Amino acid sequence: MFHSKIKNFSATIVTVKKIIVASKNPVKINATQKAFEKMFPDETFEIEGISADSGVSDQPMTEKETLQGAHNRCQEAQKLSPQADYWVGIEGGLENIDGEMEAFAWICIYAKDGQHGRGRTGSFFLPDKVTELINQGMELGEADDIVFQQNNSKQKSGSIGILTRDVIDRTQYYEPAVIMALIPFANPNLY
């Protein structure tokens, strides 16, 4: 007589959620990936960066314009990649406060179910030489490259990395703000 033992295997189905970052900048993509993985460690994500227009100045110069740029990037990414689960817009901006230039960024996240979240980085003030170049019409990244003799610093450590000697690089700077923008998604019963 032949007896066979059948083992019960339970297949685990892994659902991969697609995140579209409205930029091809590796700093913004990495910050987004780290934030989602920290907030939702039991989920699996696929992340892609695409070029999406902010619809604002190349160098936003007010808090309002910067936030609008982050929203616009989300909306544009949603149009370009409607199959995603999440769209993330990160927009860096500046504000002149009594002659000094404050730097910060806004993050907006949209989800396919209509949920949305926003977060903002901390802010810091730029050196006078950088501020002078910005006041002449340069973008922050370009001004940093000139003053600090860098090349494409905005896709590396950015102003925050240069000024803190990489104690905080640009990825580390954006990551907590992306986490803050994810608060409504982590607490859907409250938002």
MORAGI-V532210 format. One record per pair of residues at least 4 apart in sequence whose C-alpha atoms are under 6 Angstrom apart, sorted by the first residue. I is the first residue (numbers start at 1). J is the second residue. Records with the same first field share a line. If there is no record, write none. Layout:
BEGIN
I: J  J
END
This chain:
BEGIN
16: 44  45
17: 45  85
18: 45  46  47  84  85
19: 47  84  86  87
20: 47  48  49  87
21: 49  87  88
22: 49  50  51  52  73  77  88  89
23: 49  50  51
24: 49  50  51
25: 155
26: 30
27: 155  171
31: 171  174  175
35: 175  179
36: 40
37: 41
52: 73  76  77
53: 73
54: 69  72  73
56: 69
59: 139
60: 65  66  93
61: 93  94  95
62: 94  95
66: 91  93
67: 106
69: 91
70: 89  90  91  107  108
71: 108
73: 89
74: 87  88  89
77: 81
78: 82
85: 111  112
86: 110  111
87: 109  110
88: 108  109
89: 107  108
90: 106  107
91: 105  106
92: 104  105
93: 103  104  105
94: 102  103
95: 101  102
96: 100  101
101: 125  126
102: 124  125
103: 123  124
104: 121  123
105: 120  121
106: 119  120
107: 118  119
108: 117  118
109: 116  117
110: 116
111: 115
117: 181  182  184
118: 181
119: 177  180  181
120: 177
121: 177
130: 143
133: 138  143
134: 138  139
141: 154
144: 148
145: 149  150  151
153: 158
154: 158
157: 161  169  170
158: 170
159: 163
160: 164
161: 165  166  168  169
168: 172
184: 188  191
END
